[in-house]
Amino acid sequence: MKTINIDFLAAGCSTCCKHCYVNGGPGPLMPIGDVFACMEKLDEIGKYLEGEASITLDHEPFNHPQVGEIVHAAAQLTNITCYHHGMTTGLGLMRRKDREEAVGSYLDHGYRDFGITIHGSRAHHDEIVDRAGAYDTSVAAAGFLAQMGCKVQISLMLNRYFAQDADDISRLLDEVEPDDVWFANPIFTPHARMMRFEPYRADLKTLEAIRRYLPLWRQDEREITDTAYQNTIGAAAARLERMDLARLWAGEQDESYLSLHQDCRLYAGNSGAETRCLGDLRLLDPAETAQKINTMPGNRDYGAFYDAGGLPAREDVLKALAGLPSGLVYGDFESVLYRAFTDMGIPTKLLQKT
Ligand code: SF4
């Protein structure tokens, strides 16, 4: 069954992370009247959608002065689900005088899970998210959310600094005692900003240096190392030798991503990977719009970024990969392809937006 997710952006976020693949960063607010009008319209569209449809409140709803009303409106939708992931930098939350009320608005609707992402030591974290003081505020937010009765998780986002910051990370986990710890290796998508993260990308040496820490960080050492070894530049190149690229693009995808921006424009494509503007949501006809979404090809991977007609020859991709350090580690195989395509200057389908 097809799944449809609409990224609802009522506010920008508070940092400018080097690895961001959803074009986060500071941005305008959607006026609350528009939020209500868009929620209402999405619910009408939801009546006609085929498959499981959801919205996600991104990037940083706590930056919106009326976050409580937004969460309440999202929770009232009847034809479309509100998917709550709860990841936050904590910066928008901790500067609010009404932060108890803001978190309470989530708890009132059963949204209890929240998480912060950590990129290493204090200094390295702030460098990667490009915001001084971000680490301390995120950690303070985790403590505040726990006090409020939320379930708090910490996501450790792998980068080259982890080898030297492993003890700092262990200390942080001991101090915060999160309910869960997640581990993520950044993917790569063809957005201009992502090349900024490449000098920070971990390699197999980083992975070997942190291996003994993984069980202390509540991680499955075998699973993480196996996945990393499968997704190095070298391993992906070896896999590509036996692969027909065009077949990857021909495979059917059953996930469709859309994004709704603060100016109420609805786009096909996830935030940061928009390929087509469907128009101002407030003015769109619900049945017609649902029809467009229902017939839109899935855009989770491959075809979301590159047209099948413009694919390079496999030998040329292998040549581009041969110019990169073979031990660099990516979140998945697709990321390695996209990195090679970026280096090769292969044009993307993405809309150029400011
Ligand atoms: S990764 Fe998240 S917090 Fe960082 S800039 Fe992107 S949207 Fe914002």
Residues whose N, C-alpha, C, O or C-beta is under 5 A from the ligand:
A	BS01	SF4	C13 T15 C16 C17 C20 G24 G25 H59
